[in-house]
Amino acid sequence: MGTVDYIAPEVIEGRNISFMLDFWSLGVIGYEFLTGIPPFNDTSPEQVLHNVVNKEIIWPETGSIVGE
Protein backbone atom coordinates (compact mmCIF):
# COMPACT_ATOMS: atom_id res chain seq x y z
CA MET A 1 0.00 0.00 0.00
CA GLY A 2 2.72 2.52 0.84
CA THR A 3 2.98 5.29 3.39
CA VAL A 4 -0.57 6.29 4.29
CA ASP A 5 0.34 9.97 4.69
CA TYR A 6 0.88 10.31 0.92
CA ILE A 7 -1.92 8.14 -0.53
CA ALA A 8 -4.51 9.99 -2.61
CA PRO A 9 -8.23 9.52 -1.92
CA GLU A 10 -8.71 7.85 -5.33
CA VAL A 11 -6.35 5.04 -4.34
CA ILE A 12 -8.02 4.51 -0.96
CA GLU A 13 -11.46 4.39 -2.55
CA GLY A 14 -10.37 2.14 -5.43
CA ARG A 15 -11.30 4.67 -8.14
CA ASN A 16 -9.54 5.18 -11.48
CA ILE A 17 -6.11 6.71 -11.07
CA SER A 18 -3.93 8.85 -13.34
CA PHE A 19 -0.79 10.94 -13.30
CA MET A 20 -2.74 13.52 -11.26
CA LEU A 21 -1.88 11.45 -8.18
CA ASP A 22 1.66 12.76 -8.55
CA PHE A 23 0.34 16.29 -7.99
CA TRP A 24 -1.50 15.10 -4.88
CA SER A 25 1.72 13.65 -3.48
CA LEU A 26 3.63 16.81 -4.42
CA GLY A 27 1.10 18.90 -2.51
CA VAL A 28 1.40 16.64 0.54
CA ILE A 29 5.19 16.88 0.43
CA GLY A 30 5.03 20.67 0.00
CA TYR A 31 2.75 20.99 3.02
CA GLU A 32 5.12 18.84 5.05
CA PHE A 33 8.14 20.94 3.99
CA LEU A 34 6.35 24.12 5.05
CA THR A 35 4.90 22.92 8.35
CA GLY A 36 7.06 20.00 9.45
CA ILE A 37 4.13 17.53 9.65
CA PRO A 38 2.09 15.71 7.01
CA PRO A 39 -1.30 17.39 6.40
CA PHE A 40 -3.41 14.38 7.39
CA ASN A 41 -1.27 13.32 10.35
CA ASP A 42 -3.05 11.51 13.18
CA THR A 43 -2.58 8.88 15.87
CA SER A 44 -3.20 5.78 13.71
CA PRO A 45 -2.94 4.79 10.04
CA GLU A 46 -6.70 4.24 9.97
CA GLN A 47 -7.35 7.79 11.18
CA VAL A 48 -4.90 9.18 8.62
CA LEU A 49 -6.82 7.35 5.86
CA HIS A 50 -10.08 8.77 7.23
CA ASN A 51 -8.57 12.27 7.18
CA VAL A 52 -7.35 11.82 3.59
CA VAL A 53 -10.73 10.66 2.28
CA ASN A 54 -12.63 13.37 4.19
CA LYS A 55 -9.95 16.01 3.48
CA GLU A 56 -9.56 16.86 7.16
CA ILE A 57 -6.29 18.78 7.31
CA ILE A 58 -4.57 19.84 10.51
CA TRP A 59 -3.60 23.48 9.97
CA PRO A 60 -0.87 24.73 12.31
CA GLU A 61 -1.14 28.14 13.95
CA THR A 62 0.14 30.94 11.72
CA GLY A 63 3.65 31.91 12.73
CA SER A 64 4.12 28.87 14.95
CA ILE A 65 7.44 27.09 14.98
CA VAL A 66 7.41 23.33 14.68
CA GLY A 67 8.73 21.64 17.82
CA GLU A 68 7.79 24.36 20.28
PDB file of N, CA, C and O in Angstrom:
ATOM      1  N   MET A   1       0.818  -1.198   0.000  1.00  0.00           N
ATOM      2  CA  MET A   1       0.000   0.000   0.000  1.00  0.00           C
ATOM      3  C   MET A   1       0.861   1.261   0.000  1.00  0.00           C
ATOM      4  O   MET A   1       0.559   2.195  -0.744  1.00  0.00           O
ATOM      5  N   GLY A   2       1.902   1.323   0.791  1.00  0.00           N
ATOM      6  CA  GLY A   2       2.720   2.520   0.837  1.00  0.00           C
ATOM      7  C   GLY A   2       2.491   3.302   2.119  1.00  0.00           C
ATOM      8  O   GLY A   2       1.743   2.868   2.995  1.00  0.00           O
ATOM      9  N   THR A   3       3.128   4.440   2.224  1.00  0.00           N
ATOM     10  CA  THR A   3       2.975   5.289   3.394  1.00  0.00           C
ATOM     11  C   THR A   3       1.628   5.987   3.330  1.00  0.00           C
ATOM     12  O   THR A   3       1.347   6.711   2.374  1.00  0.00           O
ATOM     13  N   VAL A   4       0.796   5.777   4.337  1.00  0.00           N
ATOM     14  CA  VAL A   4      -0.574   6.293   4.291  1.00  0.00           C
ATOM     15  C   VAL A   4      -0.645   7.812   4.221  1.00  0.00           C
ATOM     16  O   VAL A   4      -1.631   8.351   3.720  1.00  0.00           O
ATOM     17  N   ASP A   5       0.362   8.510   4.704  1.00  0.00           N
ATOM     18  CA  ASP A   5       0.342   9.973   4.689  1.00  0.00           C
ATOM     19  C   ASP A   5       0.320  10.553   3.279  1.00  0.00           C
ATOM     20  O   ASP A   5      -0.079  11.702   3.095  1.00  0.00           O
ATOM     21  N   TYR A   6       0.740   9.780   2.285  1.00  0.00           N
ATOM     22  CA  TYR A   6       0.880  10.313   0.924  1.00  0.00           C
ATOM     23  C   TYR A   6      -0.105   9.714  -0.081  1.00  0.00           C
ATOM     24  O   TYR A   6      -0.075  10.070  -1.259  1.00  0.00           O
ATOM     25  N   ILE A   7      -0.978   8.807   0.373  1.00  0.00           N
ATOM     26  CA  ILE A   7      -1.915   8.139  -0.529  1.00  0.00           C
ATOM     27  C   ILE A   7      -3.066   9.075  -0.871  1.00  0.00           C
ATOM     28  O   ILE A   7      -3.643   9.710   0.012  1.00  0.00           O
ATOM     29  N   ALA A   8      -3.395   9.157  -2.149  1.00  0.00           N
ATOM     30  CA  ALA A   8      -4.507   9.992  -2.612  1.00  0.00           C
ATOM     31  C   ALA A   8      -5.839   9.308  -2.338  1.00  0.00           C
ATOM     32  O   ALA A   8      -5.899   8.080  -2.266  1.00  0.00           O
ATOM     33  N   PRO A   9      -6.911  10.087  -2.183  1.00  0.00           N
ATOM     34  CA  PRO A   9      -8.231   9.515  -1.916  1.00  0.00           C
ATOM     35  C   PRO A   9      -8.677   8.508  -2.985  1.00  0.00           C
ATOM     36  O   PRO A   9      -9.339   7.519  -2.669  1.00  0.00           O
ATOM     37  N   GLU A  10      -8.315   8.759  -4.243  1.00  0.00           N
ATOM     38  CA  GLU A  10      -8.706   7.854  -5.325  1.00  0.00           C
ATOM     39  C   GLU A  10      -8.173   6.440  -5.102  1.00  0.00           C
ATOM     40  O   GLU A  10      -8.856   5.458  -5.394  1.00  0.00           O
ATOM     41  N   VAL A  11      -6.969   6.346  -4.589  1.00  0.00           N
ATOM     42  CA  VAL A  11      -6.352   5.043  -4.338  1.00  0.00           C
ATOM     43  C   VAL A  11      -7.070   4.345  -3.183  1.00  0.00           C
ATOM     44  O   VAL A  11      -7.367   3.154  -3.269  1.00  0.00           O
ATOM     45  N   ILE A  12      -7.347   5.069  -2.121  1.00  0.00           N
ATOM     46  CA  ILE A  12      -8.018   4.507  -0.957  1.00  0.00           C
ATOM     47  C   ILE A  12      -9.398   3.989  -1.339  1.00  0.00           C
ATOM     48  O   ILE A  12      -9.819   2.924  -0.887  1.00  0.00           O
ATOM     49  N   GLU A  13     -10.097   4.748  -2.172  1.00  0.00           N
ATOM     50  CA  GLU A  13     -11.464   4.395  -2.550  1.00  0.00           C
ATOM     51  C   GLU A  13     -11.534   3.432  -3.731  1.00  0.00           C
ATOM     52  O   GLU A  13     -12.625   3.004  -4.107  1.00  0.00           O
ATOM     53  N   GLY A  14     -10.395   3.085  -4.322  1.00  0.00           N
ATOM     54  CA  GLY A  14     -10.374   2.144  -5.429  1.00  0.00           C
ATOM     55  C   GLY A  14     -10.898   2.711  -6.736  1.00  0.00           C
ATOM     56  O   GLY A  14     -11.363   1.958  -7.591  1.00  0.00           O
ATOM     57  N   ARG A  15     -10.832   4.025  -6.908  1.00  0.00           N
ATOM     58  CA  ARG A  15     -11.299   4.666  -8.145  1.00  0.00           C
ATOM     59  C   ARG A  15     -10.195   4.657  -9.188  1.00  0.00           C
ATOM     60  O   ARG A  15      -9.059   4.279  -8.901  1.00  0.00           O
ATOM     61  N   ASN A  16     -10.537   5.077 -10.401  1.00  0.00           N
ATOM     62  CA  ASN A  16      -9.543   5.183 -11.475  1.00  0.00           C
ATOM     63  C   ASN A  16      -8.461   6.175 -11.072  1.00  0.00           C
ATOM     64  O   ASN A  16      -8.737   7.205 -10.457  1.00  0.00           O
ATOM     65  N   ILE A  17      -7.227   5.844 -11.428  1.00  0.00           N
ATOM     66  CA  ILE A  17      -6.114   6.708 -11.071  1.00  0.00           C
ATOM     67  C   ILE A  17      -5.401   7.179 -12.331  1.00  0.00           C
ATOM     68  O   ILE A  17      -5.508   6.556 -13.387  1.00  0.00           O
ATOM     69  N   SER A  18      -4.678   8.280 -12.211  1.00  0.00           N
ATOM     70  CA  SER A  18      -3.933   8.846 -13.340  1.00  0.00           C
ATOM     71  C   SER A  18      -2.685   9.540 -12.802  1.00  0.00           C
ATOM     72  O   SER A  18      -2.365   9.457 -11.617  1.00  0.00           O
ATOM     73  N   PHE A  19      -2.001  10.216 -13.697  1.00  0.00           N
ATOM     74  CA  PHE A  19      -0.793  10.942 -13.305  1.00  0.00           C
ATOM     75  C   PHE A  19      -1.096  12.072 -12.319  1.00  0.00           C
ATOM     76  O   PHE A  19      -0.182  12.595 -11.682  1.00  0.00           O
ATOM     77  N   MET A  20      -2.366  12.451 -12.189  1.00  0.00           N
ATOM     78  CA  MET A  20      -2.736  13.522 -11.262  1.00  0.00           C
ATOM     79  C   MET A  20      -2.400  13.163  -9.815  1.00  0.00           C
ATOM     80  O   MET A  20      -2.263  14.047  -8.969  1.00  0.00           O
ATOM     81  N   LEU A  21      -2.269  11.871  -9.532  1.00  0.00           N
ATOM     82  CA  LEU A  21      -1.879  11.454  -8.183  1.00  0.00           C
ATOM     83  C   LEU A  21      -0.502  11.996  -7.818  1.00  0.00           C
ATOM     84  O   LEU A  21      -0.215  12.239  -6.645  1.00  0.00           O
ATOM     85  N   ASP A  22       0.340  12.182  -8.816  1.00  0.00           N
ATOM     86  CA  ASP A  22       1.660  12.760  -8.551  1.00  0.00           C
ATOM     87  C   ASP A  22       1.530  14.172  -8.003  1.00  0.00           C
ATOM     88  O   ASP A  22       2.311  14.574  -7.140  1.00  0.00           O
ATOM     89  N   PHE A  23       0.552  14.930  -8.494  1.00  0.00           N
ATOM     90  CA  PHE A  23       0.340  16.286  -7.994  1.00  0.00           C
ATOM     91  C   PHE A  23      -0.193  16.263  -6.564  1.00  0.00           C
ATOM     92  O   PHE A  23       0.140  17.130  -5.757  1.00  0.00           O
ATOM     93  N   TRP A  24      -1.021  15.265  -6.255  1.00  0.00           N
ATOM     94  CA  TRP A  24      -1.503  15.097  -4.880  1.00  0.00           C
ATOM     95  C   TRP A  24      -0.308  14.899  -3.950  1.00  0.00           C
ATOM     96  O   TRP A  24      -0.172  15.585  -2.937  1.00  0.00           O
ATOM     97  N   SER A  25       0.556  13.948  -4.314  1.00  0.00           N
ATOM     98  CA  SER A  25       1.724  13.654  -3.482  1.00  0.00           C
ATOM     99  C   SER A  25       2.637  14.865  -3.363  1.00  0.00           C
ATOM    100  O   SER A  25       3.185  15.125  -2.293  1.00  0.00           O
ATOM    101  N   LEU A  26       2.803  15.602  -4.445  1.00  0.00           N
ATOM    102  CA  LEU A  26       3.632  16.806  -4.416  1.00  0.00           C
ATOM    103  C   LEU A  26       3.058  17.831  -3.443  1.00  0.00           C
ATOM    104  O   LEU A  26       3.801  18.472  -2.701  1.00  0.00           O
ATOM    105  N   GLY A  27       1.744  17.982  -3.447  1.00  0.00           N
ATOM    106  CA  GLY A  27       1.100  18.899  -2.507  1.00  0.00           C
ATOM    107  C   GLY A  27       1.294  18.473  -1.066  1.00  0.00           C
ATOM    108  O   GLY A  27       1.535  19.307  -0.192  1.00  0.00           O
ATOM    109  N   VAL A  28       1.189  17.170  -0.815  1.00  0.00           N
ATOM    110  CA  VAL A  28       1.398  16.644   0.543  1.00  0.00           C
ATOM    111  C   VAL A  28       2.832  16.909   0.990  1.00  0.00           C
ATOM    112  O   VAL A  28       3.069  17.336   2.121  1.00  0.00           O
ATOM    113  N   ILE A  29       3.782  16.654   0.100  1.00  0.00           N
ATOM    114  CA  ILE A  29       5.193  16.882   0.431  1.00  0.00           C
ATOM    115  C   ILE A  29       5.459  18.368   0.653  1.00  0.00           C
ATOM    116  O   ILE A  29       6.189  18.733   1.575  1.00  0.00           O
ATOM    117  N   GLY A  30       4.877  19.224  -0.177  1.00  0.00           N
ATOM    118  CA  GLY A  30       5.029  20.672  -0.004  1.00  0.00           C
ATOM    119  C   GLY A  30       4.498  21.144   1.333  1.00  0.00           C
ATOM    120  O   GLY A  30       5.134  21.950   2.012  1.00  0.00           O
ATOM    121  N   TYR A  31       3.326  20.640   1.715  1.00  0.00           N
ATOM    122  CA  TYR A  31       2.749  20.990   3.017  1.00  0.00           C
ATOM    123  C   TYR A  31       3.694  20.566   4.138  1.00  0.00           C
ATOM    124  O   TYR A  31       3.937  21.314   5.085  1.00  0.00           O
ATOM    125  N   GLU A  32       4.223  19.346   4.009  1.00  0.00           N
ATOM    126  CA  GLU A  32       5.122  18.841   5.045  1.00  0.00           C
ATOM    127  C   GLU A  32       6.415  19.666   5.123  1.00  0.00           C
ATOM    128  O   GLU A  32       6.926  19.912   6.216  1.00  0.00           O
ATOM    129  N   PHE A  33       6.936  20.088   3.984  1.00  0.00           N
ATOM    130  CA  PHE A  33       8.135  20.937   3.988  1.00  0.00           C
ATOM    131  C   PHE A  33       7.862  22.261   4.692  1.00  0.00           C
ATOM    132  O   PHE A  33       8.716  22.775   5.413  1.00  0.00           O
ATOM    133  N   LEU A  34       6.671  22.808   4.481  1.00  0.00           N
ATOM    134  CA  LEU A  34       6.349  24.117   5.046  1.00  0.00           C
ATOM    135  C   LEU A  34       5.989  24.069   6.528  1.00  0.00           C
ATOM    136  O   LEU A  34       6.254  25.022   7.262  1.00  0.00           O
ATOM    137  N   THR A  35       5.388  22.968   6.973  1.00  0.00           N
ATOM    138  CA  THR A  35       4.901  22.917   8.348  1.00  0.00           C
ATOM    139  C   THR A  35       5.668  21.955   9.250  1.00  0.00           C
ATOM    140  O   THR A  35       5.656  22.106  10.472  1.00  0.00           O
ATOM    141  N   GLY A  36       6.332  20.969   8.655  1.00  0.00           N
ATOM    142  CA  GLY A  36       7.062  19.996   9.455  1.00  0.00           C
ATOM    143  C   GLY A  36       6.261  18.745   9.789  1.00  0.00           C
ATOM    144  O   GLY A  36       6.799  17.809  10.381  1.00  0.00           O
ATOM    145  N   ILE A  37       4.975  18.715   9.417  1.00  0.00           N
ATOM    146  CA  ILE A  37       4.132  17.529   9.647  1.00  0.00           C
ATOM    147  C   ILE A  37       3.299  17.258   8.400  1.00  0.00           C
ATOM    148  O   ILE A  37       2.958  18.190   7.672  1.00  0.00           O
ATOM    149  N   PRO A  38       2.967  15.996   8.145  1.00  0.00           N
ATOM    150  CA  PRO A  38       2.088  15.706   7.014  1.00  0.00           C
ATOM    151  C   PRO A  38       0.692  16.303   7.264  1.00  0.00           C
ATOM    152  O   PRO A  38       0.266  16.396   8.415  1.00  0.00           O
ATOM    153  N   PRO A  39      -0.018  16.705   6.212  1.00  0.00           N
ATOM    154  CA  PRO A  39      -1.297  17.393   6.399  1.00  0.00           C
ATOM    155  C   PRO A  39      -2.389  16.544   7.038  1.00  0.00           C
ATOM    156  O   PRO A  39      -3.276  17.091   7.693  1.00  0.00           O
ATOM    157  N   PHE A  40      -2.353  15.241   6.872  1.00  0.00           N
ATOM    158  CA  PHE A  40      -3.412  14.381   7.386  1.00  0.00           C
ATOM    159  C   PHE A  40      -2.957  13.572   8.598  1.00  0.00           C
ATOM    160  O   PHE A  40      -3.574  12.568   8.951  1.00  0.00           O
ATOM    161  N   ASN A  41      -1.881  14.015   9.224  1.00  0.00           N
ATOM    162  CA  ASN A  41      -1.267  13.320  10.348  1.00  0.00           C
ATOM    163  C   ASN A  41      -2.274  13.045  11.462  1.00  0.00           C
ATOM    164  O   ASN A  41      -3.116  13.889  11.770  1.00  0.00           O
ATOM    165  N   ASP A  42      -2.182  11.868  12.057  1.00  0.00           N
ATOM    166  CA  ASP A  42      -3.048  11.514  13.180  1.00  0.00           C
ATOM    167  C   ASP A  42      -2.406  10.390  13.973  1.00  0.00           C
ATOM    168  O   ASP A  42      -1.263  10.016  13.711  1.00  0.00           O
ATOM    169  N   THR A  43      -3.131   9.851  14.938  1.00  0.00           N
ATOM    170  CA  THR A  43      -2.581   8.879  15.874  1.00  0.00           C
ATOM    171  C   THR A  43      -2.499   7.457  15.339  1.00  0.00           C
ATOM    172  O   THR A  43      -1.764   6.641  15.895  1.00  0.00           O
ATOM    173  N   SER A  44      -3.235   7.134  14.273  1.00  0.00           N
ATOM    174  CA  SER A  44      -3.200   5.781  13.715  1.00  0.00           C
ATOM    175  C   SER A  44      -3.306   5.843  12.193  1.00  0.00           C
ATOM    176  O   SER A  44      -3.839   6.810  11.650  1.00  0.00           O
ATOM    177  N   PRO A  45      -2.805   4.818  11.500  1.00  0.00           N
ATOM    178  CA  PRO A  45      -2.935   4.794  10.039  1.00  0.00           C
ATOM    179  C   PRO A  45      -4.394   4.848   9.589  1.00  0.00           C
ATOM    180  O   PRO A  45      -4.699   5.466   8.569  1.00  0.00           O
ATOM    181  N   GLU A  46      -5.289   4.217  10.325  1.00  0.00           N
ATOM    182  CA  GLU A  46      -6.703   4.239   9.973  1.00  0.00           C
ATOM    183  C   GLU A  46      -7.266   5.657  10.033  1.00  0.00           C
ATOM    184  O   GLU A  46      -8.044   6.054   9.166  1.00  0.00           O
ATOM    185  N   GLN A  47      -6.876   6.416  11.048  1.00  0.00           N
ATOM    186  CA  GLN A  47      -7.352   7.789  11.180  1.00  0.00           C
ATOM    187  C   GLN A  47      -6.757   8.683  10.098  1.00  0.00           C
ATOM    188  O   GLN A  47      -7.423   9.596   9.609  1.00  0.00           O
ATOM    189  N   VAL A  48      -5.508   8.426   9.722  1.00  0.00           N
ATOM    190  CA  VAL A  48      -4.898   9.176   8.622  1.00  0.00           C
ATOM    191  C   VAL A  48      -5.691   8.931   7.333  1.00  0.00           C
ATOM    192  O   VAL A  48      -5.994   9.875   6.603  1.00  0.00           O
ATOM    193  N   LEU A  49      -6.028   7.667   7.055  1.00  0.00           N
ATOM    194  CA  LEU A  49      -6.817   7.349   5.860  1.00  0.00           C
ATOM    195  C   LEU A  49      -8.175   8.044   5.906  1.00  0.00           C
ATOM    196  O   LEU A  49      -8.643   8.560   4.891  1.00  0.00           O
ATOM    197  N   HIS A  50      -8.802   8.059   7.065  1.00  0.00           N
ATOM    198  CA  HIS A  50     -10.080   8.774   7.225  1.00  0.00           C
ATOM    199  C   HIS A  50      -9.896  10.260   6.905  1.00  0.00           C
ATOM    200  O   HIS A  50     -10.707  10.854   6.194  1.00  0.00           O
ATOM    201  N   ASN A  51      -8.835  10.848   7.431  1.00  0.00           N
ATOM    202  CA  ASN A  51      -8.569  12.266   7.182  1.00  0.00           C
ATOM    203  C   ASN A  51      -8.334  12.544   5.704  1.00  0.00           C
ATOM    204  O   ASN A  51      -8.792  13.562   5.184  1.00  0.00           O
ATOM    205  N   VAL A  52      -7.618  11.641   5.017  1.00  0.00           N
ATOM    206  CA  VAL A  52      -7.345  11.822   3.588  1.00  0.00           C
ATOM    207  C   VAL A  52      -8.653  11.804   2.802  1.00  0.00           C
ATOM    208  O   VAL A  52      -8.905  12.694   1.990  1.00  0.00           O
ATOM    209  N   VAL A  53      -9.477  10.800   3.041  1.00  0.00           N
ATOM    210  CA  VAL A  53     -10.728  10.660   2.284  1.00  0.00           C
ATOM    211  C   VAL A  53     -11.672  11.826   2.571  1.00  0.00           C
ATOM    212  O   VAL A  53     -12.355  12.303   1.664  1.00  0.00           O
ATOM    213  N   ASN A  54     -11.719  12.286   3.809  1.00  0.00           N
ATOM    214  CA  ASN A  54     -12.628  13.369   4.192  1.00  0.00           C
ATOM    215  C   ASN A  54     -11.974  14.747   4.108  1.00  0.00           C
ATOM    216  O   ASN A  54     -12.587  15.759   4.448  1.00  0.00           O
ATOM    217  N   LYS A  55     -10.720  14.773   3.651  1.00  0.00           N
ATOM    218  CA  LYS A  55      -9.948  16.009   3.479  1.00  0.00           C
ATOM    219  C   LYS A  55      -9.917  16.856   4.753  1.00  0.00           C
ATOM    220  O   LYS A  55     -10.090  18.074   4.718  1.00  0.00           O
ATOM    221  N   GLU A  56      -9.691  16.172   5.880  1.00  0.00           N
ATOM    222  CA  GLU A  56      -9.561  16.858   7.162  1.00  0.00           C
ATOM    223  C   GLU A  56      -8.081  17.137   7.412  1.00  0.00           C
ATOM    224  O   GLU A  56      -7.320  16.244   7.785  1.00  0.00           O
ATOM    225  N   ILE A  57      -7.691  18.386   7.202  1.00  0.00           N
ATOM    226  CA  ILE A  57      -6.290  18.781   7.314  1.00  0.00           C
ATOM    227  C   ILE A  57      -6.065  19.494   8.634  1.00  0.00           C
ATOM    228  O   ILE A  57      -6.871  20.325   9.052  1.00  0.00           O
ATOM    229  N   ILE A  58      -4.959  19.159   9.283  1.00  0.00           N
ATOM    230  CA  ILE A  58      -4.569  19.836  10.510  1.00  0.00           C
ATOM    231  C   ILE A  58      -3.748  21.059  10.116  1.00  0.00           C
ATOM    232  O   ILE A  58      -2.619  20.921   9.646  1.00  0.00           O
ATOM    233  N   TRP A  59      -4.301  22.249  10.304  1.00  0.00           N
ATOM    234  CA  TRP A  59      -3.595  23.484   9.967  1.00  0.00           C
ATOM    235  C   TRP A  59      -2.897  24.024  11.207  1.00  0.00           C
ATOM    236  O   TRP A  59      -3.551  24.299  12.213  1.00  0.00           O
ATOM    237  N   PRO A  60      -1.585  24.180  11.148  1.00  0.00           N
ATOM    238  CA  PRO A  60      -0.872  24.733  12.311  1.00  0.00           C
ATOM    239  C   PRO A  60      -1.174  26.226  12.472  1.00  0.00           C
ATOM    240  O   PRO A  60      -1.596  26.899  11.531  1.00  0.00           O
ATOM    241  N   GLU A  61      -0.948  26.715  13.675  1.00  0.00           N
ATOM    242  CA  GLU A  61      -1.137  28.141  13.948  1.00  0.00           C
ATOM    243  C   GLU A  61      -0.209  28.952  13.039  1.00  0.00           C
ATOM    244  O   GLU A  61       0.932  28.554  12.801  1.00  0.00           O
ATOM    245  N   THR A  62      -0.685  30.057  12.546  1.00  0.00           N
ATOM    246  CA  THR A  62       0.137  30.935  11.720  1.00  0.00           C
ATOM    247  C   THR A  62       1.273  31.502  12.557  1.00  0.00           C
ATOM    248  O   THR A  62       1.052  32.033  13.645  1.00  0.00           O
ATOM    249  N   GLY A  63       2.490  31.384  12.039  1.00  0.00           N
ATOM    250  CA  GLY A  63       3.648  31.906  12.731  1.00  0.00           C
ATOM    251  C   GLY A  63       4.218  30.974  13.790  1.00  0.00           C
ATOM    252  O   GLY A  63       5.196  31.306  14.461  1.00  0.00           O
ATOM    253  N   SER A  64       3.594  29.793  13.938  1.00  0.00           N
ATOM    254  CA  SER A  64       4.117  28.865  14.948  1.00  0.00           C
ATOM    255  C   SER A  64       5.368  28.185  14.425  1.00  0.00           C
ATOM    256  O   SER A  64       5.554  28.041  13.217  1.00  0.00           O
ATOM    257  N   ILE A  65       6.205  27.779  15.330  1.00  0.00           N
ATOM    258  CA  ILE A  65       7.440  27.093  14.975  1.00  0.00           C
ATOM    259  C   ILE A  65       7.277  25.632  15.371  1.00  0.00           C
ATOM    260  O   ILE A  65       6.917  25.320  16.507  1.00  0.00           O
ATOM    261  N   VAL A  66       7.543  24.750  14.431  1.00  0.00           N
ATOM    262  CA  VAL A  66       7.410  23.326  14.683  1.00  0.00           C
ATOM    263  C   VAL A  66       8.377  22.920  15.790  1.00  0.00           C
ATOM    264  O   VAL A  66       9.539  23.327  15.791  1.00  0.00           O
ATOM    265  N   GLY A  67       7.890  22.116  16.729  1.00  0.00           N
ATOM    266  CA  GLY A  67       8.734  21.638  17.816  1.00  0.00           C
ATOM    267  C   GLY A  67       8.654  22.450  19.089  1.00  0.00           C
ATOM    268  O   GLY A  67       9.252  22.083  20.101  1.00  0.00           O
ATOM    269  N   GLU A  68       7.925  23.544  19.050  1.00  0.00           N
ATOM    270  CA  GLU A  68       7.793  24.364  20.277  1.00  0.00           C
ATOM    271  C   GLU A  68       6.473  24.085  20.924  1.00  0.00           C
ATOM    272  O   GLU A  68       6.160  24.666  21.964  1.00  0.00           O
TER     273      GLU A  68
END
